Amino acid sequence: MVTPRDNSTLVAVSYHDTVNVLQAAGAPWEGPFDRAEWFELLADAGLPPLVARCGDATLMLTRANGRIEPMRNWYAFTWRARGDNPVLLAAVARSLRAHSHRVTLWPVPDEDGSATRLAAAFRTAGWHVAVDRCDHNHVMPVNGRSFSEYWAGRPGQMRTTLKRKAKKVAVEIHDRFDAVAWSEYEAIYAESWKPGEGDPDLLRAFAQAEGAAGRLRLGIARAEDQAVAAQFWTVENGTAYIHKLAHRESAKPLSAGTTLTAALFERVIDVDKVELVDFGTGDDPYKRDWMEVDRPRFRIDCLDPRQAAAWPALAKRALRVLAPGASAR
């Protein structure tokens, strides 16, 4: 427990090694990777929590790679702090100097001001902060359109492909977890161009929980009764999240992925009435065909100049800043 005295830090910062403390943290968090249940899955998968709390400001952290990092994994689209009070965030940042010489946070959004607030808090607390773009987040604001209106604005080649190939596959969309459909998803993924799953058990548990809550949209496309493409989406708070998509390489000529994606877009726009479709992280070219806005994700790398352990990294940072084309800010 830390209880500072000056005006900027008349608050107590507490640390917890369990995510249970989040259950009493007040209003629900914004998306699937902000909720207590998500962090419980990470903890159950072996990621040790370091929860820093100060009033209504909470940072879900862990110790890794000789520093403090976000409590997250490769499935998460974003990581952010909870709470926007600059005094409370600065108090947490100041107290973290007693726990490590380095704090690195990513992928932090800034369309809601998260990256700006965190960088400012750590600078106020005396850290040397570098902020770099680390990823892309492609999204599609619906802006009141129907699916047919949205589809009319897609590239001509996509619209032609759907017109020619749609009748070659049958599409089903599950809004509850179905063990058979999930097994088909896993089999398709294993035969796709995608790299191996990082933690299939965690992803399955996440899908089961989303299905129980009615947020799941699991799409399967079949050709001649064989599942050839699968996509895992969720819907909540007016946003559709595209978590996973894959098709069998052997079925690529069918363009089943295009047909399935279009069907899911139609479902979430016309039935679920979402306001935004979020394609997660990554800058794959095909995402630009479906999405309309590219939002940056940031890495906030904080070094404590008071600690000798930070000096080599600070020296390297100084050299990078002096080099032409340096991106840190």
Phi and psi in degrees as a GROMACS rama.xvg file:
@    title "Ramachandran Plot"
@    xaxis  label "Phi"
@    yaxis  label "Psi"
@TYPE xy
-120.436  129.277  VAL-2
-128.635  86.1299  THR-3
-70.9831  172.107  PRO-4
-116.053  -25.4402  ARG-5
-76.21  170.873  ASP-6
-58.7055  -32.2827  ASN-7
-80.6207  -9.56317  SER-8
-139.549  39.6389  THR-9
-79.7265  60.9963  LEU-10
-149.654  162.958  VAL-11
-110.007  135.836  ALA-12
-108.98  125.699  VAL-13
-117.054  152.814  SER-14
-122.837  143.076  TYR-15
-137.723  143.695  HIS-16
-104.821  20.6184  ASP-17
-138.777  147.862  THR-18
-85.1165  -2.84347  VAL-19
-58.5646  -26.7128  ASN-20
-61.7573  -22.9052  VAL-21
-70.844  -22.8951  LEU-22
-62.1355  -25.1003  GLN-23
-105.873  22.6495  ALA-24
-90.0442  14.7805  ALA-25
91.6247  -140.286  GLY-26
-60.5312  150.419  ALA-27
-62.9519  151.337  PRO-28
-80.5465  172.161  TRP-29
-74.2052  -46.0517  GLU-30
-135.56  -173.498  GLY-31
-63.311  -25.7572  PRO-32
-100.147  13.0372  PHE-33
-109.584  -15.9909  ASP-34
-78.4015  154.074  ARG-35
-57.7863  -37.1376  ALA-36
-63.4417  -33.9677  GLU-37
-65.7581  -44.6288  TRP-38
-69.1916  -28.9639  PHE-39
-64.3328  -40.6571  GLU-40
-60.6862  -43.4444  LEU-41
-63.277  -42.246  LEU-42
-65.1519  -41.8015  ALA-43
-64.0731  -28.2016  ASP-44
-81.7614  -1.22209  ALA-45
108.019  6.39381  GLY-46
-89.1574  114.872  LEU-47
-74.2752  124.63  PRO-48
-74.85  146.521  PRO-49
-133.171  94.9506  LEU-50
-95.8972  117.494  VAL-51
-104.492  123.283  ALA-52
-129.128  139.9  ARG-53
-147.606  104.168  CYS-54
60.3204  -127.72  GLY-55
-94.7992  11.7285  ASP-56
-94.4  126.292  ALA-57
-135.839  131.961  THR-58
-118.93  121.003  LEU-59
-89.4464  108.465  MET-60
-126.555  172.603  LEU-61
-151.84  163.425  THR-62
-98.8113  127.078  ARG-63
-160.621  147.244  ALA-64
56.0618  34.7042  ASN-65
73.9443  16.7806  GLY-66
-149.264  -176.606  ARG-67
-101.621  131.475  ILE-68
-130.782  171.373  GLU-69
-67.1034  149.377  PRO-70
-82.4782  97.1628  MET-71
-159.109  171.636  ARG-72
-144.176  -175.016  ASN-73
-64.7389  -16.0208  TRP-74
-79.2348  -19.0414  TYR-75
-79.7904  132.831  ALA-76
-75.5452  -33.9194  PHE-77
-143.303  164.037  THR-78
-140.954  138.201  TRP-79
-152.988  161.762  ARG-80
-78.9939  154.385  ALA-81
-97.3816  135.179  ARG-82
101.113  143.62  GLY-83
-124.133  12.8299  ASP-84
-76.2342  116.315  ASN-85
-63.443  -31.9244  PRO-86
-67.4499  -44.0369  VAL-87
-69.4618  -41.5745  LEU-88
-63.5818  -39.7253  LEU-89
-65.7465  -34.7495  ALA-90
-64.6201  -42.1884  ALA-91
-62.7408  -45.9904  VAL-92
-60.5944  -40.2339  ALA-93
-65.3208  -41.9729  ARG-94
-69.2598  -25.9245  SER-95
-66.8863  -17.0178  LEU-96
-62.5302  -24.0149  ARG-97
-80.9545  -6.42421  ALA-98
-111.816  -22.3094  HIS-99
-167.03  159.223  SER-100
-86.4683  -8.44944  HIS-101
-146.184  135.724  ARG-102
-129.348  123.237  VAL-103
-123.793  122.661  THR-104
-122.1  131.522  LEU-105
-168.001  162.238  TRP-106
-86.6819  114.376  PRO-107
-97.0894  128.567  VAL-108
-76.8091  163.635  PRO-109
-134.208  0.0337854  ASP-110
-64.4624  -21.1181  GLU-111
-103.809  7.08961  ASP-112
84.7157  4.79311  GLY-113
-60.7213  -49.4686  SER-114
-64.3974  -42.7669  ALA-115
-61.2481  -44.4142  THR-116
-64.9235  -44.269  ARG-117
-66.094  -43.8482  LEU-118
-60.7102  -43.1147  ALA-119
-64.017  -40.6259  ALA-120
-62.8247  -44.8223  ALA-121
-69.5446  -35.7621  PHE-122
-64.9393  -43.3232  ARG-123
-58.8131  -34.7589  THR-124
-81.9789  2.55922  ALA-125
96.5466  6.53248  GLY-126
-81.5367  152.991  TRP-127
-91.5615  117.601  HIS-128
-115.121  131.935  VAL-129
-119.708  134.74  ALA-130
-120.922  123.397  VAL-131
-130.689  149.034  ASP-132
-71.3274  127.733  ARG-133
-116.002  -12.5488  CYS-134
-165.41  173.151  ASP-135
-115.006  148.877  HIS-136
-131.422  105.132  ASN-137
-88.9059  127.956  HIS-138
-133.884  164.374  VAL-139
-132.498  102.524  MET-140
-70.5153  128.448  PRO-141
-71.5291  -38.3318  VAL-142
54.3506  40.2161  ASN-143
77.4625  3.60702  GLY-144
-76.9848  154.348  ARG-145
-82.9944  169.33  SER-146
-61.4751  -41.059  PHE-147
-63.4484  -36.1181  SER-148
-68.4355  -42.858  GLU-149
-61.0148  -46.2448  TYR-150
-64.7085  -32.2656  TRP-151
-62.4067  -21.1333  ALA-152
-95.0354  2.53518  GLY-153
-78.2802  159.833  ARG-154
-55.1351  143.755  PRO-155
-56.6587  -36.8678  GLY-156
-63.6247  -39.2059  GLN-157
-63.5887  -45.0017  MET-158
-65.7433  -36.622  ARG-159
-67.9186  -41.1879  THR-160
-60.1976  -45.869  THR-161
-63.8935  -41.3453  LEU-162
-62.4844  -37.4847  LYS-163
-81.5732  -32.9945  ARG-164
-108.282  -14.1812  LYS-165
-57.2462  -36.6622  ALA-166
-75.7485  -7.0243  LYS-167
-84.594  -11.5704  LYS-168
-132.988  152.558  VAL-169
-107.391  138.569  ALA-170
-114.61  137.364  VAL-171
-129.857  144.717  GLU-172
-126.694  120.531  ILE-173
-97.8958  131.837  HIS-174
-107.729  7.2751  ASP-175
-129.731  153.997  ARG-176
-66.6185  132.42  PHE-177
-127.144  116.287  ASP-178
-61.2287  -37.7226  ALA-179
-67.1422  -46.0151  VAL-180
-63.0568  -38.0761  ALA-181
-67.4368  -38.2231  TRP-182
-62.6446  -36.2735  SER-183
-66.0744  -41.491  GLU-184
-56.8115  -47.5193  TYR-185
-63.33  -38.9667  GLU-186
-66.7379  -41.3088  ALA-187
-64.4303  -44.9529  ILE-188
-58.7108  -40.9819  TYR-189
-64.369  -25.2244  ALA-190
-103.091  11.0864  GLU-191
-97.0435  -176.43  SER-192
-80.6411  -3.33255  TRP-193
-75.8212  150.829  LYS-194
-68.0641  165.007  PRO-195
-59.988  144.811  GLY-196
-60.6807  140.857  GLU-197
-72.6674  -43.587  GLY-198
-150.138  81.093  ASP-199
-61.0687  -30.7995  PRO-200
-66.9882  -41.9287  ASP-201
-64.1682  -43.2291  LEU-202
-63.7295  -39.6104  LEU-203
-64.1886  -43.6702  ARG-204
-62.1785  -38.9999  ALA-205
-62.774  -46.0483  PHE-206
-62.1256  -39.2699  ALA-207
-62.6834  -43.7077  GLN-208
-65.7069  -41.1417  ALA-209
-66.0201  -36.6178  GLU-210
-65.1664  -42.8199  GLY-211
-61.8967  -31.6445  ALA-212
-86.6185  -3.58352  ALA-213
79.6048  11.759  GLY-214
-93.6715  -10.9116  ARG-215
-72.6897  140.428  LEU-216
-134.132  96.0652  ARG-217
-105.856  111.398  LEU-218
-101.189  136.416  GLY-219
-127.289  131.349  ILE-220
-109.704  134.242  ALA-221
-121.542  143.461  ARG-222
-128.085  120.775  ALA-223
52.5721  45.243  GLU-224
68.7612  7.44907  ASP-225
-105.887  131.469  GLN-226
-69.63  121.738  ALA-227
-118.649  -15.9305  VAL-228
-148.492  147.948  ALA-229
-146.921  146.646  ALA-230
-141.627  141.006  GLN-231
-114.478  108.797  PHE-232
-117.881  160.975  TRP-233
-134.7  159.909  THR-234
-133.444  128.724  VAL-235
-164.182  149.516  GLU-236
49.0782  40.7855  ASN-237
78.7912  8.7261  GLY-238
-125.725  137.267  THR-239
-102.834  126.334  ALA-240
-106.646  125.95  TYR-241
-95.9541  104.249  ILE-242
-87.7723  -47.2626  HIS-243
-145.542  142.533  LYS-244
-147.886  145.209  LEU-245
-161.805  154.664  ALA-246
-141.453  155.431  HIS-247
-68.7246  133.054  ARG-248
-59.3581  -33.9149  GLU-249
-65.4158  -20.8289  SER-250
-103.455  10.8652  ALA-251
-54.4098  -40.1856  LYS-252
-60.0532  -18.5216  PRO-253
-77.4488  -15.7522  LEU-254
53.2357  38.1378  SER-255
-63.8301  -30.6704  ALA-256
-62.8185  -40.6367  GLY-257
-63.9446  -45.2411  THR-258
-61.8607  -43.0664  THR-259
-68.7052  -42.0427  LEU-260
-62.0572  -43.3686  THR-261
-61.8615  -40.9483  ALA-262
-63.5994  -39.729  ALA-263
-70.8906  -38.2845  LEU-264
-59.0557  -44.9385  PHE-265
-61.5529  -40.7433  GLU-266
-62.9687  -50.4638  ARG-267
-73.4094  -28.7129  VAL-268
-80.6687  -50.8962  ILE-269
-85.9832  -28.1121  ASP-270
-103.444  -52.2553  VAL-271
-78.4616  -17.3386  ASP-272
59.7757  41.6261  LYS-273
-70.6072  159.751  VAL-274
-102.473  -15.3853  GLU-275
-149.756  142.119  LEU-276
-115.162  126.473  VAL-277
-113.365  118.287  ASP-278
-95.5978  19.3421  PHE-279
70.0925  -158.325  GLY-280
-96.5272  162.734  THR-281
111.863  152.248  GLY-282
-118.059  37.0453  ASP-283
-58.5538  136.09  ASP-284
-56.0525  -36.4918  PRO-285
-64.5682  -24.0888  TYR-286
-65.543  -30.9801  LYS-287
-67.5613  -25.2679  ARG-288
-69.9854  -32.5959  ASP-289
-93.7973  -30.4447  TRP-290
-102.606  168.03  MET-291
-128.04  -12.9755  GLU-292
-133.355  135.512  VAL-293
-110.716  109.075  ASP-294
-100.116  134.958  ARG-295
-75.1275  152.107  PRO-296
-119.951  140.236  ARG-297
-116.929  149.443  PHE-298
-106.461  126.59  ARG-299
-110.626  109.198  ILE-300
-109.01  115.748  ASP-301
-114.594  126.033  CYS-302
-120.087  138.971  LEU-303
-94.6898  106.491  ASP-304
-66.3027  -10.9719  PRO-305
-77.3666  -14.9896  ARG-306
-108.495  130.334  GLN-307
-59.9879  -30.563  ALA-308
-61.8681  -22.1792  ALA-309
-87.7934  -13.6306  ALA-310
-64.054  -42.4308  TRP-311
-59.5435  -42.9586  PRO-312
-67.4502  -35.2522  ALA-313
-64.8588  -38.3549  LEU-314
-64.1703  -42.98  ALA-315
-63.6335  -38.8618  LYS-316
-63.4956  -41.5343  ARG-317
-61.6553  -39.705  ALA-318
-65.9518  -39.2761  LEU-319
-65.7539  -40.4965  ARG-320
-63.4791  -35.1975  VAL-321
-75.6508  -22.0197  LEU-322
-73.1815  147.542  ALA-323
-60.5449  139.24  PRO-324
78.0797  11.3413  GLY-325
-60.6342  141.224  ALA-326
-103.894  -13.1647  SER-327
-66.0755  148.16  ALA-328
